[in-house]
Amino acid sequence: MRDNTPCGSCGRQIGMGAPVCPFCGATQPAVASASQSDKSILVVALLCLFFGVLEQFNV
Ligand SMILES: [Zn+2]
């Protein structure tokens, strides 16, 4: 069973990841994978901060 998502323009169910709505032809926004990479960057930044603090305590 394929995942569907409502069209941002007409609201009909279209295939998830479809670039355009087959019913009204509206361009669909790209799947937000950018926010996920932003979170990864935040985690890395927090880890760097964490280990930086640890280093200060060890010295
Ligand atoms: Zn549509």
N, CA, C, O and the ligand as a Tripos MOL2 file, in Angstrom:
@<TRIPOS>MOLECULE
protein
  237   235    60     0     0
PROTEIN
NO_CHARGES

@<TRIPOS>ATOM
      1 N           0.8550   -1.2060    0.0000 N.3       1 MET1
      2 CA          0.0000    0.0000    0.0000 C.3       1 MET1
      3 C           0.8830    1.2460    0.0000 C.2       1 MET1
      4 O           1.7670    1.4080    0.8410 O.2       1 MET1
      5 N           0.6170    2.1110   -0.9620 N.am      2 ARG2
      6 CA          1.4600    3.3090   -1.0710 C.3       2 ARG2
      7 C           0.9220    4.4230   -0.1840 C.2       2 ARG2
      8 O          -0.2810    4.5500    0.0480 O.2       2 ARG2
      9 N           1.8380    5.1990    0.2880 N.am      3 ASP3
     10 CA          1.4440    6.3430    1.1050 C.3       3 ASP3
     11 C           0.9500    7.4690    0.2000 C.2       3 ASP3
     12 O           1.5400    7.7720   -0.8370 O.2       3 ASP3
     13 N          -0.1250    8.0590    0.6210 N.am      4 ASN4
     14 CA         -0.6610    9.1920   -0.1200 C.3       4 ASN4
     15 C          -0.6200   10.4330    0.7510 C.2       4 ASN4
     16 O          -0.5650   10.3630    1.9790 O.2       4 ASN4
     17 N          -0.6490   11.5510    0.0860 N.am      5 THR5
     18 CA         -0.6580   12.8160    0.7960 C.3       5 THR5
     19 C          -1.6180   13.7530    0.0790 C.2       5 THR5
     20 O          -1.7030   13.7040   -1.1480 O.2       5 THR5
     21 N          -2.3340   14.5920    0.7870 N.am      6 PRO6
     22 CA         -3.2700   15.4910    0.1170 C.3       6 PRO6
     23 C          -2.5340   16.5580   -0.6850 C.2       6 PRO6
     24 O          -1.5160   17.0980   -0.2510 O.2       6 PRO6
     25 N          -3.0720   16.8430   -1.8540 N.am      7 CYS7
     26 CA         -2.5130   17.9020   -2.6860 C.3       7 CYS7
     27 C          -2.6410   19.2340   -1.9520 C.2       7 CYS7
     28 O          -3.6720   19.5270   -1.3480 O.2       7 CYS7
     29 N          -1.5760   20.0350   -2.0150 N.am      8 GLY8
     30 CA         -1.6010   21.3140   -1.3330 C.3       8 GLY8
     31 C          -2.5420   22.3140   -1.9840 C.2       8 GLY8
     32 O          -2.8860   23.3330   -1.3850 O.2       8 GLY8
     33 N          -2.9600   22.0190   -3.2160 N.am      9 SER9
     34 CA         -3.8130   22.9610   -3.9380 C.3       9 SER9
     35 C          -5.2750   22.5200   -3.9300 C.2       9 SER9
     36 O          -6.1570   23.2840   -3.5380 O.2       9 SER9
     37 N          -5.5330   21.2590   -4.3740 N.am     10 CYS10
     38 CA         -6.9150   20.8120   -4.4950 C.3      10 CYS10
     39 C          -7.3160   19.8700   -3.3590 C.2      10 CYS10
     40 O          -8.5040   19.6130   -3.1600 O.2      10 CYS10
     41 N          -6.3240   19.3490   -2.6070 N.am     11 GLY11
     42 CA         -6.6400   18.5300   -1.4460 C.3      11 GLY11
     43 C          -6.9160   17.0760   -1.7560 C.2      11 GLY11
     44 O          -7.2150   16.3030   -0.8460 O.2      11 GLY11
     45 N          -6.8240   16.6790   -3.0190 N.am     12 ARG12
     46 CA         -7.0510   15.2750   -3.3530 C.3      12 ARG12
     47 C          -5.8300   14.4430   -2.9830 C.2      12 ARG12
     48 O          -4.7050   14.9410   -2.9400 O.2      12 ARG12
     49 N          -6.0810   13.1600   -2.7180 N.am     13 GLN13
     50 CA         -4.9830   12.2770   -2.3460 C.3      13 GLN13
     51 C          -4.1140   11.9840   -3.5640 C.2      13 GLN13
     52 O          -4.5960   11.5030   -4.5900 O.2      13 GLN13
     53 N          -2.8360   12.2800   -3.4310 N.am     14 ILE14
     54 CA         -1.8840   11.9730   -4.5020 C.3      14 ILE14
     55 C          -0.7370   11.1980   -3.9020 C.2      14 ILE14
     56 O          -0.5520   11.2020   -2.6850 O.2      14 ILE14
     57 N           0.0360   10.5330   -4.7350 N.am     15 GLY15
     58 CA          1.1570    9.7350   -4.2580 C.3      15 GLY15
     59 C           2.1790   10.5930   -3.5440 C.2      15 GLY15
     60 O           2.5420   11.6730   -4.0080 O.2      15 GLY15
     61 N           2.6370   10.0930   -2.4080 N.am     16 MET16
     62 CA          3.6480   10.8340   -1.6560 C.3      16 MET16
     63 C           4.9300   10.9010   -2.4760 C.2      16 MET16
     64 O           5.4080    9.8840   -2.9790 O.2      16 MET16
     65 N           5.4720   12.0810   -2.6060 N.am     17 GLY17
     66 CA          6.6940   12.2520   -3.3810 C.3      17 GLY17
     67 C           6.4230   12.6450   -4.8220 C.2      17 GLY17
     68 O           7.3600   12.8910   -5.5820 O.2      17 GLY17
     69 N           5.1370   12.7090   -5.2130 N.am     18 ALA18
     70 CA          4.8180   13.1370   -6.5670 C.3      18 ALA18
     71 C           5.1670   14.6100   -6.7240 C.2      18 ALA18
     72 O           4.7590   15.4320   -5.9030 O.2      18 ALA18
     73 N           5.9170   14.9560   -7.7680 N.am     19 PRO19
     74 CA          6.3470   16.3560   -7.9410 C.3      19 PRO19
     75 C           5.1930   17.2900   -8.2720 C.2      19 PRO19
     76 O           5.1940   18.4560   -7.8770 O.2      19 PRO19
     77 N           4.2070   16.7710   -9.0020 N.am     20 VAL20
     78 CA          3.0470   17.5920   -9.3530 C.3      20 VAL20
     79 C           1.7760   16.7980   -9.1060 C.2      20 VAL20
     80 O           1.7870   15.5700   -9.1840 O.2      20 VAL20
     81 N           0.6790   17.4890   -8.8080 N.am     21 CYS21
     82 CA         -0.6190   16.8430   -8.6250 C.3      21 CYS21
     83 C          -1.1620   16.3990   -9.9760 C.2      21 CYS21
     84 O          -1.2570   17.2110  -10.8960 O.2      21 CYS21
     85 N          -1.5260   15.1050  -10.1160 N.am     22 PRO22
     86 CA         -2.0600   14.6230  -11.3870 C.3      22 PRO22
     87 C          -3.4640   15.1440  -11.6710 C.2      22 PRO22
     88 O          -3.9420   15.0320  -12.8000 O.2      22 PRO22
     89 N          -4.1330   15.7110  -10.6720 N.am     23 PHE23
     90 CA         -5.5040   16.1940  -10.8540 C.3      23 PHE23
     91 C          -5.5320   17.6480  -11.2870 C.2      23 PHE23
     92 O          -6.1930   17.9960  -12.2650 O.2      23 PHE23
     93 N          -4.8110   18.5050  -10.5540 N.am     24 CYS24
     94 CA         -4.8670   19.9440  -10.8520 C.3      24 CYS24
     95 C          -3.5440   20.4680  -11.4080 C.2      24 CYS24
     96 O          -3.4720   21.6050  -11.8750 O.2      24 CYS24
     97 N          -2.4910   19.6370  -11.3590 N.am     25 GLY25
     98 CA         -1.2210   20.0490  -11.9430 C.3      25 GLY25
     99 C          -0.3980   20.9680  -11.0660 C.2      25 GLY25
    100 O           0.6180   21.5050  -11.5060 O.2      25 GLY25
    101 N          -0.8370   21.1590   -9.8050 N.am     26 ALA26
    102 CA         -0.0920   22.0430   -8.9210 C.3      26 ALA26
    103 C           1.2250   21.4020   -8.5080 C.2      26 ALA26
    104 O           1.2810   20.2090   -8.2090 O.2      26 ALA26
    105 N           2.2780   22.2030   -8.4960 N.am     27 THR27
    106 CA          3.5680   21.7080   -8.0470 C.3      27 THR27
    107 C           3.5300   21.4680   -6.5480 C.2      27 THR27
    108 O           3.0980   22.3270   -5.7790 O.2      27 THR27
    109 N           3.9850   20.2910   -6.1400 N.am     28 GLN28
    110 CA          3.9650   19.9510   -4.7150 C.3      28 GLN28
    111 C           5.2950   20.3100   -4.0730 C.2      28 GLN28
    112 O           6.3470   20.1590   -4.6940 O.2      28 GLN28
    113 N           5.2540   20.7830   -2.8390 N.am     29 PRO29
    114 CA          6.4960   21.0890   -2.1330 C.3      29 PRO29
    115 C           7.3150   19.8260   -1.9180 C.2      29 PRO29
    116 O           6.7680   18.7590   -1.6420 O.2      29 PRO29
    117 N           8.6080   19.9530   -2.0460 N.am     30 ALA30
    118 CA          9.4950   18.8040   -1.8640 C.3      30 ALA30
    119 C           9.3800   18.2740   -0.4400 C.2      30 ALA30
    120 O           9.1410   19.0250    0.5070 O.2      30 ALA30
    121 N           9.5570   16.9670   -0.3140 N.am     31 VAL31
    122 CA          9.5100   16.3560    1.0140 C.3      31 VAL31
    123 C          10.6230   16.9600    1.8670 C.2      31 VAL31
    124 O          11.7850   17.0160    1.4630 O.2      31 VAL31
    125 N          10.2370   17.4040    3.0420 N.am     32 ALA32
    126 CA         11.1720   18.1470    3.8910 C.3      32 ALA32
    127 C          12.2000   17.2300    4.5190 C.2      32 ALA32
    128 O          12.0400   16.7850    5.6560 O.2      32 ALA32
    129 N          13.2610   16.9480    3.7700 N.am     33 SER33
    130 CA         14.3770   16.2070    4.3570 C.3      33 SER33
    131 C          15.4280   17.1810    4.8680 C.2      33 SER33
    132 O          16.3690   16.7980    5.5620 O.2      33 SER33
    133 N          15.2460   18.4600    4.5060 N.am     34 ALA34
    134 CA         16.2120   19.4670    4.9320 C.3      34 ALA34
    135 C          16.1500   19.6670    6.4360 C.2      34 ALA34
    136 O          17.1780   19.8610    7.0850 O.2      34 ALA34
    137 N          14.9350   19.6180    6.9970 N.am     35 SER35
    138 CA         14.8060   19.8260    8.4290 C.3      35 SER35
    139 C          15.5110   18.7140    9.1970 C.2      35 SER35
    140 O          16.0390   18.9270   10.2890 O.2      35 SER35
    141 N          15.5070   17.5130    8.5970 N.am     36 GLN36
    142 CA         16.1640   16.3960    9.2600 C.3      36 GLN36
    143 C          17.6690   16.6220    9.3220 C.2      36 GLN36
    144 O          18.2960   16.3640   10.3500 O.2      36 GLN36
    145 N          18.2530   17.1070    8.2170 N.am     37 SER37
    146 CA         19.6870   17.3470    8.2190 C.3      37 SER37
    147 C          20.0060   18.5080    9.1490 C.2      37 SER37
    148 O          21.0800   18.5460    9.7500 O.2      37 SER37
    149 N          19.0720   19.4620    9.2720 N.am     38 ASP38
    150 CA         19.2910   20.5520   10.2170 C.3      38 ASP38
    151 C          19.3920   20.0040   11.6220 C.2      38 ASP38
    152 O          20.2270   20.4520   12.4080 O.2      38 ASP38
    153 N          18.5380   19.0250   11.9510 N.am     39 LYS39
    154 CA         18.5830   18.4190   13.2710 C.3      39 LYS39
    155 C          19.9070   17.7120   13.4810 C.2      39 LYS39
    156 O          20.4810   17.7790   14.5680 O.2      39 LYS39
    157 N          20.4030   17.0310   12.4470 N.am     40 SER40
    158 CA         21.6720   16.3240   12.5570 C.3      40 SER40
    159 C          22.7860   17.3130   12.8580 C.2      40 SER40
    160 O          23.6610   17.0480   13.6830 O.2      40 SER40
    161 N          22.7470   18.4520   12.1840 N.am     41 ILE41
    162 CA         23.7690   19.4720   12.4160 C.3      41 ILE41
    163 C          23.6780   19.9780   13.8450 C.2      41 ILE41
    164 O          24.6960   20.2340   14.4890 O.2      41 ILE41
    165 N          22.4520   20.1210   14.3380 N.am     42 LEU42
    166 CA         22.2580   20.5920   15.7100 C.3      42 LEU42
    167 C          22.8200   19.5820   16.6980 C.2      42 LEU42
    168 O          23.4640   19.9610   17.6760 O.2      42 LEU42
    169 N          22.5820   18.2970   16.4500 N.am     43 VAL43
    170 CA         23.0980   17.2430   17.3320 C.3      43 VAL43
    171 C          24.6140   17.2740   17.3450 C.2      43 VAL43
    172 O          25.2320   17.1800   18.4060 O.2      43 VAL43
    173 N          25.2190   17.4040   16.1660 N.am     44 VAL44
    174 CA         26.6770   17.4530   16.0790 C.3      44 VAL44
    175 C          27.2030   18.6680   16.8320 C.2      44 VAL44
    176 O          28.2070   18.5810   17.5390 O.2      44 VAL44
    177 N          26.5170   19.8050   16.6770 N.am     45 ALA45
    178 CA         26.9380   21.0240   17.3600 C.3      45 ALA45
    179 C          26.8580   20.8440   18.8720 C.2      45 ALA45
    180 O          27.7510   21.2750   19.6010 O.2      45 ALA45
    181 N          25.7850   20.2050   19.3420 N.am     46 LEU46
    182 CA         25.6240   19.9740   20.7730 C.3      46 LEU46
    183 C          26.7060   19.0300   21.2920 C.2      46 LEU46
    184 O          27.2340   19.2260   22.3860 O.2      46 LEU46
    185 N          27.0360   17.9970   20.4960 N.am     47 LEU47
    186 CA         28.0730   17.0600   20.9010 C.3      47 LEU47
    187 C          29.4200   17.7710   21.0060 C.2      47 LEU47
    188 O          30.1840   17.5340   21.9410 O.2      47 LEU47
    189 N          29.7030   18.6370   20.0460 N.am     48 CYS48
    190 CA         30.9570   19.3850   20.0710 C.3      48 CYS48
    191 C          31.0030   20.2580   21.3220 C.2      48 CYS48
    192 O          32.0290   20.3370   21.9970 O.2      48 CYS48
    193 N          29.8910   20.9060   21.6220 N.am     49 LEU49
    194 CA         29.8170   21.7560   22.8090 C.3      49 LEU49
    195 C          30.0130   20.9180   24.0630 C.2      49 LEU49
    196 O          30.7330   21.3140   24.9800 O.2      49 LEU49
    197 N          29.3640   19.7490   24.0950 N.am     50 PHE50
    198 CA         29.4370   18.8490   25.2470 C.3      50 PHE50
    199 C          30.8700   18.4050   25.4910 C.2      50 PHE50
    200 O          31.3730   18.4850   26.6120 O.2      50 PHE50
    201 N          31.5280   17.9330   24.4270 N.am     51 PHE51
    202 CA         32.9010   17.4500   24.5870 C.3      51 PHE51
    203 C          33.8480   18.6060   24.8580 C.2      51 PHE51
    204 O          34.8690   18.4290   25.5230 O.2      51 PHE51
    205 N          33.5240   19.7830   24.3540 N.am     52 GLY52
    206 CA         34.3510   20.9590   24.6320 C.3      52 GLY52
    207 C          34.3010   21.2840   26.1130 C.2      52 GLY52
    208 O          35.3230   21.6290   26.7060 O.2      52 GLY52
    209 N          33.1190   21.1790   26.7210 N.am     53 VAL53
    210 CA         32.9730   21.4310   28.1530 C.3      53 VAL53
    211 C          33.7080   20.3720   28.9490 C.2      53 VAL53
    212 O          34.3760   20.6850   29.9350 O.2      53 VAL53
    213 N          33.5900   19.1070   28.5260 N.am     54 LEU54
    214 CA         34.2810   18.0090   29.2180 C.3      54 LEU54
    215 C          35.7840   18.2460   29.1960 C.2      54 LEU54
    216 O          36.4720   18.0370   30.1960 O.2      54 LEU54
    217 N          36.2840   18.6830   28.0470 N.am     55 GLU55
    218 CA         37.7120   18.9270   27.9150 C.3      55 GLU55
    219 C          38.1610   19.9870   28.9150 C.2      55 GLU55
    220 O          39.2270   19.8710   29.5190 O.2      55 GLU55
    221 N          37.3550   20.9980   29.0800 N.am     56 GLN56
    222 CA         37.7180   22.0650   30.0220 C.3      56 GLN56
    223 C          37.7710   21.5310   31.4450 C.2      56 GLN56
    224 O          38.6360   21.9280   32.2260 O.2      56 GLN56
    225 N          36.8540   20.6340   31.7870 N.am     57 PHE57
    226 CA         36.8420   20.0830   33.1380 C.3      57 PHE57
    227 C          38.0160   19.1360   33.3510 C.2      57 PHE57
    228 O          38.5620   19.0670   34.4530 O.2      57 PHE57
    229 N          38.4110   18.4070   32.3090 N.am     58 ASN58
    230 CA         39.5090   17.4650   32.4400 C.3      58 ASN58
    231 C          40.8450   18.1740   32.6010 C.2      58 ASN58
    232 O          41.7560   17.6690   33.2570 O.2      58 ASN58
    233 N          40.9470   19.3520   31.9930 N.am     59 VAL59
    234 CA         42.1980   20.1120   32.1120 C.3      59 VAL59
    235 C          42.1910   20.8080   33.4720 C.2      59 VAL59
    236 O          43.1420   21.5120   33.8100 O.2      59 VAL59
    237 ZN         -4.2130   19.0100   -6.8230 Zn       60 ZN60
@<TRIPOS>BOND
     1     1     2 1
     2     2     3 1
     3     3     4 2
     4     3     5 am
     5     5     6 1
     6     6     7 1
     7     7     8 2
     8     7     9 am
     9     9    10 1
    10    10    11 1
    11    11    12 2
    12    11    13 am
    13    13    14 1
    14    14    15 1
    15    15    16 2
    16    15    17 am
    17    17    18 1
    18    18    19 1
    19    19    20 2
    20    19    21 am
    21    21    22 1
    22    22    23 1
    23    23    24 2
    24    23    25 am
    25    25    26 1
    26    26    27 1
    27    27    28 2
    28    27    29 am
    29    29    30 1
    30    30    31 1
    31    31    32 2
    32    31    33 am
    33    33    34 1
    34    34    35 1
    35    35    36 2
    36    35    37 am
    37    37    38 1
    38    38    39 1
    39    39    40 2
    40    39    41 am
    41    41    42 1
    42    42    43 1
    43    43    44 2
    44    43    45 am
    45    45    46 1
    46    46    47 1
    47    47    48 2
    48    47    49 am
    49    49    50 1
    50    50    51 1
    51    51    52 2
    52    51    53 am
    53    53    54 1
    54    54    55 1
    55    55    56 2
    56    55    57 am
    57    57    58 1
    58    58    59 1
    59    59    60 2
    60    59    61 am
    61    61    62 1
    62    62    63 1
    63    63    64 2
    64    63    65 am
    65    65    66 1
    66    66    67 1
    67    67    68 2
    68    67    69 am
    69    69    70 1
    70    70    71 1
    71    71    72 2
    72    71    73 am
    73    73    74 1
    74    74    75 1
    75    75    76 2
    76    75    77 am
    77    77    78 1
    78    78    79 1
    79    79    80 2
    80    79    81 am
    81    81    82 1
    82    82    83 1
    83    83    84 2
    84    83    85 am
    85    85    86 1
    86    86    87 1
    87    87    88 2
    88    87    89 am
    89    89    90 1
    90    90    91 1
    91    91    92 2
    92    91    93 am
    93    93    94 1
    94    94    95 1
    95    95    96 2
    96    95    97 am
    97    97    98 1
    98    98    99 1
    99    99   100 2
   100    99   101 am
   101   101   102 1
   102   102   103 1
   103   103   104 2
   104   103   105 am
   105   105   106 1
   106   106   107 1
   107   107   108 2
   108   107   109 am
   109   109   110 1
   110   110   111 1
   111   111   112 2
   112   111   113 am
   113   113   114 1
   114   114   115 1
   115   115   116 2
   116   115   117 am
   117   117   118 1
   118   118   119 1
   119   119   120 2
   120   119   121 am
   121   121   122 1
   122   122   123 1
   123   123   124 2
   124   123   125 am
   125   125   126 1
   126   126   127 1
   127   127   128 2
   128   127   129 am
   129   129   130 1
   130   130   131 1
   131   131   132 2
   132   131   133 am
   133   133   134 1
   134   134   135 1
   135   135   136 2
   136   135   137 am
   137   137   138 1
   138   138   139 1
   139   139   140 2
   140   139   141 am
   141   141   142 1
   142   142   143 1
   143   143   144 2
   144   143   145 am
   145   145   146 1
   146   146   147 1
   147   147   148 2
   148   147   149 am
   149   149   150 1
   150   150   151 1
   151   151   152 2
   152   151   153 am
   153   153   154 1
   154   154   155 1
   155   155   156 2
   156   155   157 am
   157   157   158 1
   158   158   159 1
   159   159   160 2
   160   159   161 am
   161   161   162 1
   162   162   163 1
   163   163   164 2
   164   163   165 am
   165   165   166 1
   166   166   167 1
   167   167   168 2
   168   167   169 am
   169   169   170 1
   170   170   171 1
   171   171   172 2
   172   171   173 am
   173   173   174 1
   174   174   175 1
   175   175   176 2
   176   175   177 am
   177   177   178 1
   178   178   179 1
   179   179   180 2
   180   179   181 am
   181   181   182 1
   182   182   183 1
   183   183   184 2
   184   183   185 am
   185   185   186 1
   186   186   187 1
   187   187   188 2
   188   187   189 am
   189   189   190 1
   190   190   191 1
   191   191   192 2
   192   191   193 am
   193   193   194 1
   194   194   195 1
   195   195   196 2
   196   195   197 am
   197   197   198 1
   198   198   199 1
   199   199   200 2
   200   199   201 am
   201   201   202 1
   202   202   203 1
   203   203   204 2
   204   203   205 am
   205   205   206 1
   206   206   207 1
   207   207   208 2
   208   207   209 am
   209   209   210 1
   210   210   211 1
   211   211   212 2
   212   211   213 am
   213   213   214 1
   214   214   215 1
   215   215   216 2
   216   215   217 am
   217   217   218 1
   218   218   219 1
   219   219   220 2
   220   219   221 am
   221   221   222 1
   222   222   223 1
   223   223   224 2
   224   223   225 am
   225   225   226 1
   226   226   227 1
   227   227   228 2
   228   227   229 am
   229   229   230 1
   230   230   231 1
   231   231   232 2
   232   231   233 am
   233   233   234 1
   234   234   235 1
   235   235   236 2
@<TRIPOS>SUBSTRUCTURE
     1 MET1         2 RESIDUE 1 A MET
     2 ARG2         6 RESIDUE 1 A ARG
     3 ASP3        10 RESIDUE 1 A ASP
     4 ASN4        14 RESIDUE 1 A ASN
     5 THR5        18 RESIDUE 1 A THR
     6 PRO6        22 RESIDUE 1 A PRO
     7 CYS7        26 RESIDUE 1 A CYS
     8 GLY8        30 RESIDUE 1 A GLY
     9 SER9        34 RESIDUE 1 A SER
    10 CYS10       38 RESIDUE 1 A CYS
    11 GLY11       42 RESIDUE 1 A GLY
    12 ARG12       46 RESIDUE 1 A ARG
    13 GLN13       50 RESIDUE 1 A GLN
    14 ILE14       54 RESIDUE 1 A ILE
    15 GLY15       58 RESIDUE 1 A GLY
    16 MET16       62 RESIDUE 1 A MET
    17 GLY17       66 RESIDUE 1 A GLY
    18 ALA18       70 RESIDUE 1 A ALA
    19 PRO19       74 RESIDUE 1 A PRO
    20 VAL20       78 RESIDUE 1 A VAL
    21 CYS21       82 RESIDUE 1 A CYS
    22 PRO22       86 RESIDUE 1 A PRO
    23 PHE23       90 RESIDUE 1 A PHE
    24 CYS24       94 RESIDUE 1 A CYS
    25 GLY25       98 RESIDUE 1 A GLY
    26 ALA26      102 RESIDUE 1 A ALA
    27 THR27      106 RESIDUE 1 A THR
    28 GLN28      110 RESIDUE 1 A GLN
    29 PRO29      114 RESIDUE 1 A PRO
    30 ALA30      118 RESIDUE 1 A ALA
    31 VAL31      122 RESIDUE 1 A VAL
    32 ALA32      126 RESIDUE 1 A ALA
    33 SER33      130 RESIDUE 1 A SER
    34 ALA34      134 RESIDUE 1 A ALA
    35 SER35      138 RESIDUE 1 A SER
    36 GLN36      142 RESIDUE 1 A GLN
    37 SER37      146 RESIDUE 1 A SER
    38 ASP38      150 RESIDUE 1 A ASP
    39 LYS39      154 RESIDUE 1 A LYS
    40 SER40      158 RESIDUE 1 A SER
    41 ILE41      162 RESIDUE 1 A ILE
    42 LEU42      166 RESIDUE 1 A LEU
    43 VAL43      170 RESIDUE 1 A VAL
    44 VAL44      174 RESIDUE 1 A VAL
    45 ALA45      178 RESIDUE 1 A ALA
    46 LEU46      182 RESIDUE 1 A LEU
    47 LEU47      186 RESIDUE 1 A LEU
    48 CYS48      190 RESIDUE 1 A CYS
    49 LEU49      194 RESIDUE 1 A LEU
    50 PHE50      198 RESIDUE 1 A PHE
    51 PHE51      202 RESIDUE 1 A PHE
    52 GLY52      206 RESIDUE 1 A GLY
    53 VAL53      210 RESIDUE 1 A VAL
    54 LEU54      214 RESIDUE 1 A LEU
    55 GLU55      218 RESIDUE 1 A GLU
    56 GLN56      222 RESIDUE 1 A GLN
    57 PHE57      226 RESIDUE 1 A PHE
    58 ASN58      230 RESIDUE 1 A ASN
    59 VAL59      234 RESIDUE 1 A VAL
    60 ZN60       237 GROUP 0 **** ****
